[in-house]
Amino acid sequence: HAALFRRYVLCEVVSEDPRCRQCIEDRALGIAVRDAIARLHGDYGLACCSISFTVKYLNAYTGTVLLRCRRDSYRLLCSALPFVRYLESRAQRYPCFLNTLHVGGTIRTCQKFLIQYNRTQLLRLLQNCTNEEERQCIQKSLLSCSLTEEQSLSGDEEEEDGTE
């Protein structure tokens, strides 16, 4: 089965420029990652990573990104991610970096990790609350952290295109 030969890399786009997240697009992110791979690993590395590479999921609001690549080239991909220094959109460059959060064999494992990661981040916010209204809002968010079929990042892995 083709899914056995894939890895999913969960990242977050970190930028001090608030306009950066508003302008994140699949295409721009894919180009930035491919450019970083080419700079670091040359044509060979780019060819290895490009075979099954795709931006599987992108949430511009949270800056969450899920990249898919072949299992045998995920180390090349991961080693190049710190070299993404900006995203380009509409002839503008926005300085940023990609923080790798998790590497998993399935979309589901990445979802589960992301839920735990978000829960931890919310608990940190809860400790730093300054008033009761903030505290109640964060507690409500904490209670809503769960995995359901409707919240699926991109659907079932069974629906993959199966190309390698």
C-alpha positions in Angstrom: 0.0 0.0 0.0 1.4 3.4 -1.0 0.6 5.0 2.4 3.2 2.8 4.1 5.9 4.6 2.2 5.0 8.2 3.3 5.8 10.5 6.2 3.8 13.5 7.3 5.7 16.4 8.8 3.7 18.7 11.0 5.1 22.3 11.2 4.0 25.7 12.3 4.8 29.0 10.5 6.3 31.4 13.0 6.5 35.1 12.1 6.5 38.4 13.9 4.7 40.0 10.9 1.0 39.5 11.4 0.4 39.9 7.6 2.5 36.7 7.0 -0.2 34.3 8.2 -2.9 36.1 6.2 -0.9 35.5 3.0 0.2 31.9 3.4 -0.8 29.8 0.4 -0.1 26.1 -0.4 1.8 27.1 -3.5 4.1 29.7 -1.9 4.9 27.4 1.0 5.7 24.5 -1.4 8.0 26.8 -3.5 9.8 28.0 -0.3 10.4 24.5 0.9 11.5 23.2 -2.5 13.9 26.2 -2.8 15.4 25.4 0.7 15.9 21.7 -0.3 17.6 22.7 -3.6 19.9 25.2 -1.8 20.9 22.6 0.9 20.8 19.3 -1.0 21.1 20.3 -4.7 19.3 18.7 -7.6 19.6 15.2 -6.2 18.0 16.2 -2.9 15.3 18.1 -4.7 14.5 15.2 -7.0 14.3 12.8 -4.1 12.0 15.0 -2.1 9.8 16.1 -5.0 8.6 12.6 -5.9 5.7 12.5 -3.4 6.1 16.0 -1.8 2.9 18.0 -1.3 1.4 20.5 1.2 -1.3 18.3 2.5 -2.9 20.7 4.8 -2.5 24.4 5.6 -4.3 26.5 8.1 -3.4 30.2 7.6 -5.2 31.2 10.8 -3.2 29.0 13.1 -0.1 28.7 10.9 -0.3 24.9 11.0 1.2 23.1 8.0 1.2 19.4 7.2 3.7 18.3 4.5 3.7 14.8 2.9 6.8 13.2 1.5 8.2 9.7 0.8 9.5 7.8 3.9 13.0 7.5 2.4 13.4 11.2 1.9 11.8 12.7 5.0 15.2 13.4 6.6 16.2 15.5 3.6 13.0 17.4 3.9 13.3 18.0 7.6 16.9 19.1 7.4 16.0 21.8 4.9 13.0 23.2 6.8 15.1 25.4 9.1 16.4 27.1 6.0 13.0 28.5 4.9 13.5 32.1 5.9 10.6 33.8 4.2 7.3 33.2 2.3 6.6 35.2 -0.8 3.1 36.1 -1.8 1.7 38.8 -4.1 5.3 40.1 -4.8 5.8 40.6 -1.0 8.3 38.7 1.2 7.4 37.9 4.7 10.2 36.8 7.1 9.3 33.7 8.9 10.6 30.2 9.9 9.1 26.8 10.0 9.1 25.0 13.4 8.8 21.3 13.0 6.5 19.9 15.6 6.1 16.2 14.7 6.9 13.6 12.1 4.4 10.8 11.7 3.5 7.9 9.5 -0.2 8.9 9.2 -2.3 12.0 9.2 -4.1 10.7 12.3 -1.0 10.5 14.4 -0.2 14.1 13.4 -3.7 15.1 14.4 -3.4 13.4 17.8 0.0 15.1 18.4 -1.5 18.5 17.4 -4.4 18.2 19.8 -1.9 17.4 22.7 0.4 20.2 21.6 -2.5 22.7 21.5 -3.8 21.5 24.9 -0.3 22.1 26.4 -0.1 25.6 24.9 -3.6 26.4 26.3 -2.5 25.2 29.7 0.5 27.6 29.6 -1.9 30.4 28.7 -4.2 29.5 31.5 -1.3 29.8 34.0 -0.6 33.3 32.8 -4.2 34.6 32.9 -4.7 38.1 34.3 -8.5 38.0 34.8 -11.4 35.6 35.2 -12.9 36.3 31.8 -9.6 35.1 30.1 -9.4 32.1 32.4 -13.0 31.0 31.5 -12.4 31.4 27.8 -9.2 29.3 27.9 -10.9 26.6 30.0 -13.7 26.4 27.5 -11.1 26.0 24.7 -9.4 23.3 26.7 -12.6 21.3 27.1 -13.2 21.4 23.3 -9.8 19.9 22.4 -10.8 16.5 20.9 -10.6 14.5 17.7 -13.7 13.9 15.8 -14.4 12.9 12.2 -15.6 16.5 11.4 -12.3 18.0 12.5 -10.2 15.7 10.3 -7.3 17.6 8.7 -8.0 16.3 5.2 -10.2 13.3 5.5 -9.4 9.6 5.6 -6.0 8.3 4.5 -7.8 5.6 2.5 -8.9 8.3 0.0 -5.3 9.1 -1.0 -4.5 9.1 -4.7 -2.0 6.2 -4.3 0.6 7.6 -6.7 4.2 7.4 -5.7 
